[in-house]
Structures are given as structure tokens and as C-alpha cells.
Amino acid sequence: MPVIAAYLYRDGRRIREVDIGERVDCPTDRSEFVWIGLSDPCAEDVMALQALYNLHPLAVEDSLKDGQLPKVDIYGDQLFLIARTAQLDDGVIAYGQTAVFLGHSHIITVRQGSTRSHLPLRKHLEESPDLLGQGTDYVLHAVLDFIVDGYIPLVESLEEEVSAMEQRTLDAFLGRTEIARIFTLRRQLTRFGHILIPMEEVARKLAQTNHPCIDAEARHYFGDVLDHVRRVETMNTGLREVLTSVFEFSNLMEQQRTGAITRQLAAWAAILAVPTALAGIYGMNFEHMPELHSVYGYPAVMSIIAVICLTLYRRFRKTGWL
């Protein structure tokens, strides 16, 4: 069985390791509880705990299905919730899932696809026995806070990439690869937003609604988690808006460059039209044409061409077309 850790705690201190098949009877005063952590278990692994801790079959089924949206369900005197983890993997947001079974005397976490172990969190809580001794609801808060705090480095890393992309847009035109990256990031951030909305709803319910196994005093801690989720959601929304602005600005810059090139081509075409027209006239095979036999005919025509072309050039320069 992929058991990461399974321990019995009393008054905020680790007492002993718990065998996964052992049923531990804890007092009802919440001073004792069992914390079991599983990672990528199979169905038999979770079902083995179902009978020991009276886990609801629907909750067990949901804990084994990856890719679900965050939610919180009540089954009798127990609480079941699903949270989604997220981390960057080679510039792509990769998701995992953490299911939590919460009772007065037990908390069972089932992680799937998440690379962030709960062992550092467990160690941190064990160093704070006063908080750990409050019961399983405080452990649940710590787990959710740990998951939500993992969102922040992800968003901050993407913020740096987007800021660099925004600066490159000011300095040069974006290439096809960078444009494709913008659309990829927008799709990823949109999907991330679809995760944050139900995560916010989960935190809001835990902070504002009475639930079994959740002490009234602990709801203030879940309010802190709610604030963190809202902060990440605000950052995510801002990133999507910046990406939209970067694309629109790049598009405007490209249109401006295209317009400038078009004006330059039109100006040069107008200048070149003068000698082309005069050369076309004198290229016609007629005997009686003005100044055809004049000694100064050729330099006179060339002078006229030069004066007109120079005048047009100065006018186009003055108007900014050249």
C-alpha cells in the first residue's frame, strides 16, 4: 500500500505509528486522532480503509477518480472534500488531486498526480503541538493552505514570463512562436481559473457554514485560505488581461509597421511615376514631338524630372511618409 505516513497523535504530539489495517479507538474530545497519508493508491488500498473508518462508498469512489473539480460533501458526521493541486512542469500547468476524509478522530489524505509531498507539512505541524492538538479540522486547514500556497509560485513564475514577453513586445515584434505561446498561456490560465472558482467555493463554505468536524473557531483559519484563493484568482485574472493586452499591442504595432511600409511604397511609387510618365511619352514613335530636335531638349527634360522628383521627395519627407 502506498502509505506515506500513518501516525496516532495525542495532544498535538506524535505517539506512535499506526498499522494501516489497525482500527484505533480515540476519545471523543478530539485530543487524539489518526492522520494517514496515501499517494497514488489503487482501489483496494482505499477500500481497505473504508470499513475501518466508516468511509462513505461515494466518497471512496470520488477519491479514486482523478480530474474532478474541487468540492465538499457531508456524509453523516464526516466530511469529504476534493482539492486540486497545480504546479509548473516545463512551462505547462500540471494538475493533481488531493481527496480528504475528515472525521473527529481521523483525517485521511489521498493524493494523486501531485509531486508536492505532505511530509514537510506534517513536520511543520508536529513542531507546533499547540495547533496540532486542536484536532483534525486544523490539520485540514493546514492541508488546504499548503495546496493553495503552492499556486502562488506558479502564478509568480508565469508573471515573470509574461512581463518579459511584454518588454519584448515594446522592443521588437513578436514572432510566430511567441504568439503561439501567448495563446497557450491564455488557455492554461483560463483552465486554471476554472479550478480556482470551485476552490474558492470550498474555502468559502468551510469558512462561513457549519460543518461536522469543523470547530467554530477553526472557521477563521479557513477564512484565511479563502483570502489566499481570492488573491491567486485576482493574479490569474490579471495575467490573462495582460496577455490579451500584449497580443493586441503586438497586433497594433504590426499594423503600424505595415502602414508605414505601405506609405513608403506609395511615396516612392509616386516619385518614380514622374520619370516613367515622361519617358513613356518620349518613347512614342511620332515624328513631330516638342523639343525633339532641340539641342537642350534632353537636359531640359532630365532637369524637369529631377525638380519634380525632388519636390515630391521633400513633401513626402515633411509629411512623414519617407
C-alpha positions as CSV (number, residue, x, y, z in Angstrom):
1,M,0.0,0.0,0.0
2,P,1.4,3.4,-0.9
3,V,1.3,4.8,2.6
4,I,3.4,7.9,3.0
5,A,2.8,8.2,6.7
6,A,0.3,7.0,9.3
7,Y,0.6,8.1,12.9
8,L,-1.5,8.5,16.0
9,Y,-1.4,11.9,17.7
10,R,-2.4,12.9,21.2
11,D,-2.5,16.5,22.5
12,G,-0.6,17.6,19.4
13,R,2.3,15.1,19.7
14,R,3.1,12.0,17.7
15,I,2.5,8.9,19.8
16,R,3.2,6.0,17.5
17,E,3.0,4.7,14.0
18,V,-0.3,3.2,13.1
19,D,-0.7,0.0,11.0
20,I,-2.9,0.6,8.0
21,G,-5.1,-2.3,9.0
22,E,-5.4,-1.3,12.6
23,R,-8.6,0.3,14.0
24,V,-7.7,2.9,16.6
25,D,-10.4,3.9,19.0
26,C,-9.9,7.6,20.0
27,P,-11.8,9.5,22.7
28,T,-14.5,11.9,21.5
29,D,-12.8,15.0,23.0
30,R,-10.7,15.4,19.8
31,S,-7.5,15.2,21.7
32,E,-6.5,12.1,19.8
33,F,-6.7,11.4,16.1
34,V,-5.1,9.4,13.3
35,W,-3.5,11.0,10.3
36,I,-3.0,8.7,7.3
37,G,-1.4,9.9,4.1
38,L,-1.7,7.9,0.8
39,S,-0.2,8.7,-2.5
40,D,-1.5,7.3,-5.8
41,P,-3.3,4.3,-4.2
42,C,-5.2,1.7,-6.0
43,A,-8.9,0.9,-5.3
44,E,-8.1,-1.9,-2.9
45,D,-5.9,0.4,-0.8
46,V,-8.7,2.9,-0.2
47,M,-11.4,0.3,0.3
48,A,-9.3,-1.3,3.0
49,L,-9.8,1.9,5.0
50,Q,-13.5,2.2,4.2
51,A,-14.6,-0.4,6.7
52,L,-12.2,0.7,9.4
53,Y,-13.2,4.4,9.4
54,N,-16.8,4.1,8.0
55,L,-16.0,6.0,4.8
56,H,-18.9,6.6,2.5
57,P,-18.8,4.5,-0.7
58,L,-19.5,7.5,-2.9
59,A,-16.6,9.4,-1.2
60,V,-14.3,6.5,-1.8
61,E,-15.3,6.3,-5.4
62,D,-14.7,10.0,-5.9
63,S,-11.3,9.8,-4.3
64,L,-10.2,7.3,-6.9
65,K,-11.4,9.4,-9.9
66,D,-8.7,11.9,-11.0
67,G,-9.6,15.1,-12.7
68,Q,-12.6,16.1,-10.6
69,L,-13.4,19.7,-9.7
70,P,-12.9,20.8,-6.1
71,K,-15.9,20.2,-3.8
72,V,-17.0,19.5,-0.3
73,D,-19.6,16.9,0.7
74,I,-21.1,15.9,4.1
75,Y,-21.7,12.2,4.9
76,G,-23.3,11.9,8.3
77,D,-20.7,13.0,10.9
78,Q,-17.9,13.0,8.4
79,L,-16.7,15.5,5.8
80,F,-15.2,14.7,2.4
81,L,-13.6,17.2,0.1
82,I,-11.5,17.3,-3.0
83,A,-8.9,20.0,-3.8
84,R,-6.8,20.4,-6.9
85,T,-3.0,20.9,-6.8
86,A,-1.2,22.7,-9.6
87,Q,2.5,23.2,-10.4
88,L,4.5,24.2,-13.5
89,D,6.1,21.4,-15.5
90,D,8.3,22.7,-18.4
91,G,6.1,25.8,-18.7
92,V,2.9,23.8,-18.6
93,I,0.5,23.8,-15.6
94,A,0.2,20.2,-14.4
95,Y,-2.7,19.3,-12.1
96,G,-3.1,16.8,-9.3
97,Q,-5.8,15.9,-6.9
98,T,-6.0,15.6,-3.1
99,A,-9.0,13.9,-1.5
100,V,-9.5,14.3,2.2
101,F,-11.7,12.2,4.5
102,L,-12.3,14.1,7.8
103,G,-13.7,12.7,11.0
104,H,-13.5,13.7,14.6
105,S,-10.7,11.1,15.2
106,H,-9.2,10.7,11.8
107,I,-8.0,12.5,8.7
108,I,-7.1,10.6,5.6
109,T,-5.5,12.3,2.6
110,V,-5.3,10.6,-0.8
111,R,-3.0,12.3,-3.3
112,Q,-3.0,11.6,-7.0
113,G,-0.7,13.2,-9.5
114,S,0.8,15.7,-7.1
115,T,4.6,16.0,-6.8
116,R,4.4,18.0,-3.5
117,S,4.7,15.7,-0.6
118,H,2.8,16.4,2.7
119,L,5.8,15.3,4.7
120,P,7.2,18.8,5.1
121,L,3.7,20.0,6.2
122,R,3.4,17.2,8.7
123,K,6.9,18.0,10.1
124,H,5.9,21.7,10.4
125,L,2.7,20.9,12.3
126,E,4.5,18.5,14.6
127,E,6.8,21.4,15.5
128,S,3.6,23.3,16.6
129,P,1.8,20.9,19.0
130,D,-0.5,23.6,20.3
131,L,-2.0,24.0,16.9
132,L,-1.9,20.3,16.0
133,G,-3.6,19.5,19.3
134,Q,-6.7,21.4,18.3
135,G,-7.9,18.5,16.2
136,T,-8.4,17.2,12.7
137,D,-10.1,20.4,11.4
138,Y,-6.9,22.4,12.0
139,V,-4.9,19.7,10.1
140,L,-7.4,20.1,7.2
141,H,-6.8,23.8,7.2
142,A,-3.1,23.2,7.0
143,V,-3.5,20.8,4.1
144,L,-5.7,23.3,2.2
145,D,-3.4,26.2,2.9
146,F,-0.4,24.1,1.8
147,I,-2.2,23.3,-1.5
148,V,-3.3,27.0,-2.1
149,D,0.2,28.3,-1.2
150,G,1.5,26.1,-4.0
151,Y,-0.4,28.1,-6.5
152,I,1.5,31.3,-5.8
153,P,4.9,30.3,-7.1
154,L,3.2,29.0,-10.2
155,V,1.5,32.4,-10.9
156,E,4.6,34.4,-9.9
157,S,6.7,32.3,-12.4
158,L,4.1,33.0,-15.2
159,E,4.1,36.6,-14.2
160,E,7.8,36.9,-14.8
161,E,7.4,35.2,-18.2
162,V,4.6,37.5,-19.2
163,S,6.5,40.6,-18.1
164,A,9.5,39.6,-20.2
165,M,7.1,39.0,-23.1
166,E,5.6,42.4,-22.6
167,Q,9.0,44.0,-22.6
168,R,10.0,42.2,-25.8
169,T,6.8,43.5,-27.4
170,L,8.0,47.0,-26.7
171,D,11.5,46.3,-28.1
172,A,10.7,44.2,-31.2
173,F,7.9,42.4,-33.0
174,L,6.7,39.1,-31.6
175,G,7.4,36.0,-33.7
176,R,5.1,33.1,-34.5
177,T,6.5,31.1,-31.6
178,E,5.8,33.9,-29.1
179,I,2.3,34.4,-30.5
180,A,1.6,30.7,-30.1
181,R,2.9,30.9,-26.5
182,I,0.5,33.7,-25.7
183,F,-2.5,31.6,-26.8
184,T,-1.2,28.6,-25.0
185,L,-0.8,30.6,-21.8
186,R,-4.2,32.1,-22.1
187,R,-5.8,28.6,-22.5
188,Q,-3.8,27.4,-19.5
189,L,-4.8,30.3,-17.3
190,T,-8.4,30.0,-18.3
191,R,-8.4,26.4,-17.3
192,F,-6.6,27.3,-14.0
193,G,-9.4,29.9,-13.4
194,H,-11.9,27.0,-13.7
195,I,-10.1,25.3,-10.9
196,L,-9.8,28.4,-8.7
197,I,-13.6,29.2,-8.8
198,P,-14.7,25.9,-7.1
199,M,-11.7,26.1,-4.8
200,E,-12.9,29.5,-3.6
201,E,-16.3,28.0,-3.1
202,V,-14.9,25.1,-1.0
203,A,-12.9,27.6,1.2
204,R,-16.0,29.9,1.5
205,K,-18.2,27.0,2.7
206,L,-15.7,25.9,5.2
207,A,-15.2,29.5,6.5
208,Q,-18.9,30.6,6.5
209,T,-21.0,27.4,7.0
210,N,-21.4,25.0,9.9
211,H,-20.0,21.6,9.0
212,P,-19.4,18.4,11.1
213,C,-15.9,18.1,12.4
214,I,-15.2,21.8,11.9
215,D,-15.0,23.8,15.1
216,A,-16.5,27.3,15.0
217,E,-13.1,28.7,16.0
218,A,-11.4,26.9,13.1
219,R,-13.6,28.7,10.6
220,H,-11.4,31.8,11.0
221,Y,-8.5,29.8,9.7
222,F,-10.4,28.7,6.6
223,G,-11.2,32.4,6.0
224,D,-7.5,32.9,5.6
225,V,-7.4,30.2,3.0
226,L,-10.3,31.9,1.2
227,D,-8.3,35.1,1.1
228,H,-5.4,33.3,-0.4
229,V,-7.5,31.7,-3.1
230,R,-9.0,35.1,-4.0
231,R,-5.6,36.6,-4.2
232,V,-4.4,33.9,-6.6
233,E,-7.6,34.3,-8.6
234,T,-7.0,38.0,-8.9
235,M,-3.5,37.4,-10.0
236,N,-4.7,34.8,-12.6
237,T,-7.3,37.2,-14.0
238,G,-4.7,40.0,-14.2
239,L,-2.3,37.7,-16.1
240,R,-5.0,36.9,-18.7
241,E,-5.7,40.6,-19.2
242,V,-2.0,41.3,-19.6
243,L,-1.6,38.6,-22.2
244,T,-4.6,40.0,-24.1
245,S,-3.0,43.4,-24.0
246,V,0.3,42.1,-25.2
247,F,-1.3,40.4,-28.1
248,E,-3.4,43.5,-29.0
249,F,-0.4,45.8,-28.7
250,S,1.7,43.5,-30.8
251,N,-1.1,43.4,-33.4
252,L,-1.3,47.2,-33.4
253,M,2.5,47.5,-33.8
254,E,2.4,45.2,-36.7
255,Q,-0.4,47.2,-38.3
256,Q,1.6,50.4,-37.7
257,R,4.6,48.9,-39.4
258,T,2.6,47.6,-42.3
259,G,1.0,51.1,-42.7
260,A,4.4,52.7,-42.6
261,I,5.8,50.4,-45.3
262,T,2.7,50.9,-47.4
263,R,3.1,54.7,-47.2
264,Q,6.8,54.4,-48.1
265,L,6.0,52.3,-51.1
266,A,3.2,54.6,-52.2
267,A,5.6,57.7,-51.9
268,W,8.3,56.0,-53.9
269,A,5.8,54.9,-56.5
270,A,4.6,58.5,-56.9
271,I,8.1,59.8,-57.3
272,L,9.0,57.1,-59.8
273,A,5.8,57.7,-61.7
274,V,7.2,61.1,-62.9
275,P,10.2,59.9,-64.9
276,T,8.2,56.8,-66.0
277,A,5.5,59.1,-67.5
278,L,7.9,61.4,-69.3
279,A,10.0,58.5,-70.6
280,G,6.8,56.9,-71.8
281,I,5.7,60.0,-73.7
282,Y,9.1,60.5,-75.4
283,G,9.3,56.8,-76.1
284,M,6.4,57.0,-78.5
285,N,7.4,56.8,-82.3
286,F,6.0,60.1,-83.6
287,E,8.0,62.4,-85.8
288,H,6.5,65.8,-84.6
289,M,7.1,66.0,-80.9
290,P,8.0,69.0,-78.7
291,E,11.8,69.7,-78.4
292,L,12.6,66.6,-80.4
293,H,15.3,68.3,-82.4
294,S,16.3,70.8,-79.7
295,V,19.9,70.8,-78.5
296,Y,18.8,71.4,-74.9
297,G,15.8,69.1,-75.1
298,Y,17.3,66.1,-73.2
299,P,18.9,68.0,-70.3
300,A,15.8,70.1,-70.0
301,V,13.6,67.0,-69.6
302,M,16.0,65.5,-67.2
303,S,16.1,68.7,-65.2
304,I,12.3,68.8,-65.1
305,I,12.2,65.1,-63.9
306,A,14.8,65.9,-61.2
307,V,13.0,69.0,-59.9
308,I,9.6,67.3,-59.7
309,C,11.0,64.2,-58.1
310,L,13.0,66.2,-55.5
311,T,9.9,68.3,-54.8
312,L,7.8,65.2,-54.2
313,Y,10.5,63.7,-52.0
314,R,10.7,66.7,-49.8
315,R,6.9,66.8,-49.5
316,F,6.7,63.1,-48.5
317,R,9.6,63.6,-46.0
318,K,7.8,66.6,-44.5
319,T,4.5,64.6,-44.0
320,G,6.4,61.6,-42.6
321,W,5.8,59.2,-45.4
322,L,9.6,58.8,-46.1
